Each structure stands twice: as structure tokens, then as C-alpha cells.
Amino acid sequence: MYTIEQLREIIRREFSKQEYVEEPVSLFEPIRYILEDGGKRLRPVLTLMSYNLYRDDIEKALKSAIGIEIFHNYTLLHDDVMDDAELRRGRLTVHKKWNSNVAILSGDAAAITAYKYIESCEDCYLRQVIDGFNQVAMDVCKGQQYDMEFETRNDVTEAEYIHMIYLKTSVLIAGSLRHGALIAGAPEHEYNALYDFGGFLGLAFQLQDDYLDVYGDVAEFGKKIGGDITENKKTYLLIKAFELAGKEDRDLLQSWIDKKEFDAAEKVKAVTEIYNRLGIRELTLKTIENYLQKSREALDKIEVERDRKSAFYEMINYLGERKK
């Protein structure tokens, strides 16, 4: 079995070859740029981990794992254009470094390149691979659309929010795991269980992001606390607060959202106090643990030696203790 760090190094070396860069270089340079600081490269690592549950010849899954990471970065590239974001991973976004036309066209090229790499599998799996990834890609688009629509709504329900983050964030994690197991020849019920595992894990991760933005430690979380509150971002905490608040707290919460001019620290303090009164902190932690438990149950369905699954269980435990 490969360790996570070994898989990251294998992926890093594969990206360093830059085989995805073609002519004209100007079309592919923005893709290279966004992939340079690749972050944790969670999705290709998960693809190789799930493949490695069943087979050790991971080089056969490497190209398609790279394709999934290129696809993920394509979604980030287009997200940044839609959000008019200034920075991504501490560097200028592609549309700020070049322009929006370059970002859109290079993003399109990245999506096509991703599919070219994802198709790198044995012919007997190709139809299932394409069908599965088409579903994932469409779900990501649906999630982004819901997210944009929610920006102008004040009546988003918990169920709607969970569905949105599942589509926007979880399905690509889930699809990465299913993909690796599928092309390794895993039984259908097992690669579907890995998809469920990834889906629940993705939900827990996103809900933790929401939680840590309010209750995280600045030194450990690595960014300013309360950004979601000052930006009136629809999060699990805000949605549950509106759902559970009485008239007085609901009116107070709405008044902070409606204010155009405010002291950021004061707003964060006031909204956090409302959350505390309503028990939102404890409720969010309980919901996160519920999804982590569901991910454990899905992983238990994978009928390989428990030692081969140890890194997956460690991932669940890590998320349970995550502070950044």
C-alpha cells in the first residue's frame, strides 16, 4: 500500500512533466499557472487511494487521476470569473492576471484536456467511466447554479443548502473515489459505497468550513474569522439561525444583513452571539459528526482487509478533529 505522502509525490512528479501543455502555449499557460500551486491535490490522491485498495499498479490510474485534478481546477478557474475573485491560493486569479476572455477559453481547454486524461483506462471500463464522470460534471454545474440563485434568496432551507454543497463540492470528491475503484475492477456495490463515503465526507468538510469561519482559531484556521458573516454568505449556521430564531433574534439578524455600513468586528460579535443563544454551534458540530458517522458506515461496506482501509479511517478521524 502507498502512503498519502507517496501518492502526492507521484502526482507532483507527473504534473512536473507538463504533458498537458500544447500549442499554442498561450492557451495552456493559464492552466499551468493555476496548477502550479496545486494545494493538497485531494481528488487525485483519493483516486489513487481507492485504486490502491484493490491493485498496486497505480501507474495505470495515474493519467485519469491527473485528469480529475485538471477538471477540478477548471471549475475553480470559471468560479473565479463568476465571483470576480482577486486571489486564489494567495496568488492573482487567472482573469486578474490575464483577463476574463483568457480565463474562459483556457478553462474550456482545461475541461477538454481533463476528459482526455480521464479516458486513460482499460477499454472495458470506458463507457462506465464516461457516464460516471458526465454525471459528476453536470452535478457540479447544477451546484454552482443553485449557489448563485441562493445569493438573492432569504428563504434557503437546510435541505436546499445541503443539496447545493453536495452537488458543488461533494460529488467530485465522491466521483474521484468511485473512479479509482471502478477502473481497478472493484465490485459495483463497493465502488458505489466509496462514492457514498466521499459524498458524506465532502459534506462534513464543507460544514466544517462554515463552522470554523465563525468558531475557528485564527492562528490554526489560517485566515480571518467571521468573513462569511461580514459578507452575508449563506452558510449552514446562518440558515439554521433564521430557521430557529424567534422574532426578536430574526429581526436583529436581518438588520445586520441589511446594513450597508458597519464595523466588521461589531457585526461578527453580534451575529455570533445570536448563534450562541440559539445553540447553533452545538447543532453544527452534531450535524458534522452525523455525516462523519455515515462515511464510516459506507466505508465498512468495502470488503477488503481493514489494514488496507486504514488511511480512509484516519481521514475521517482527522476531519473529526480538524481546526483549519
Residue, then its C-alpha position, 0 to 999 in steps of 0.5 A: m500500500y502507498t502512503i498519502e505522502q507517496l501518492r502526492e509525490i507521484i502526482r507532483r512528479e507527473f504534473s512536473k512533466q507538463e504533458y498537458v501543455e500544447e500549442p499554442v502555449s498561450l492557451f495552456e499557460p493559464i492552466r499551468y499557472i493555476l496548477e502550479d500551486g496545486g494545494k493538497r491535490l485531494r481528488p487525485v490522491l483519493t483516486l489513487m487511494s481507492y485504486n490502491l485498495y484493490r491493485d498496486d499498479i497505480e501507474k495505470a490510474l495515474k493519467s485519469a487521476i491527473g485528469i480529475e485534478i485538471f477538471h477540478n481546477y477548471t471549475l475553480l478557474h470559471d468560479d473565479v470569473m463568476d465571483d470576480a475573485e482577486l486571489r486564489r491560493g494567495r496568488l492573482t486569479v487567472h482573469k486578474k492576471w490575464n483577463s476574463n476572455v483568457a480565463i474562459l477559453s483556457g478553462d474550456a481547454a482545461a475541461i477538454t484536456a481533463y476528459k482526455y486524461i480521464e479516458s486513460c483506462e482499460d477499454c472495458y471500463l470506458r463507457q462506465v467511466i464516461d457516464g460516471f464522470n458526465q454525471v459528476a460534471m453536470d452535478v457540479c454545474k447544477g451546484q454552482q447554479y443553485d449557489m448563485e440563485f441562493e445569493t438573492r434568496n432569504d428563504v434557503t432551507e437546510a435541505e436546499y443548502i445541503h443539496m447545493i454543497y453536495l452537488k458543488t463540492s461533494v460529488l467530485i470528491a465522491g466521483s474521484l473515489r468511485h473512479g479509482a475503484l471502478i477502473a481497478g475492477a472493484p465490485e459495483h456495490e463497493y465502488n458505489a459505497l466509496y462514492d457514498f463515503g466521499g459524498f458524506l465526507g465532502l459534506a462534513f468538510q464543507l460544514q466544517d468550513d462554515y463552522l470554523d469561519v465563525y468558531g475557528d482559531v485564527a492562528e490554526f484556521g489560517k485566515k480571518i474569522g467571521g468573513d462569511i458573516t461580514e459578507n452575508k454568505k449563506t452558510y449552514l449556521l446562518i440558515k439554521a439561525f433564521e430557521l430557529a430564531g424567534k422574532e426578536d433574534r430574526d429581526l436583529l439578524q436581518s438588520w445586520i444583513d441589511k446594513k450597508e455600513f458597519d464595523a466588521a468586528e461589531k457585526v461578527k460579535a453580534v451575529t455570533e452571539i445570536y448563534n450562541r443563544l440559539g445553540i447553533r454551534e452545538l447543532t453544527l458540530k452534531t450535524i458534522e459528526n452525523y455525516l462523519q458517522k455515515s462515511r464510516e458506515a459506507l466505508d465498512k461496506i468495502e470488503v477488503e482487509r481493514d489494514r488496507k482501509s486504514a488511511f480512509y479511517e484516519m481521514i475521517n478521524y482527522l476531519g473529526e478533529r480538524k481546526k483549519 
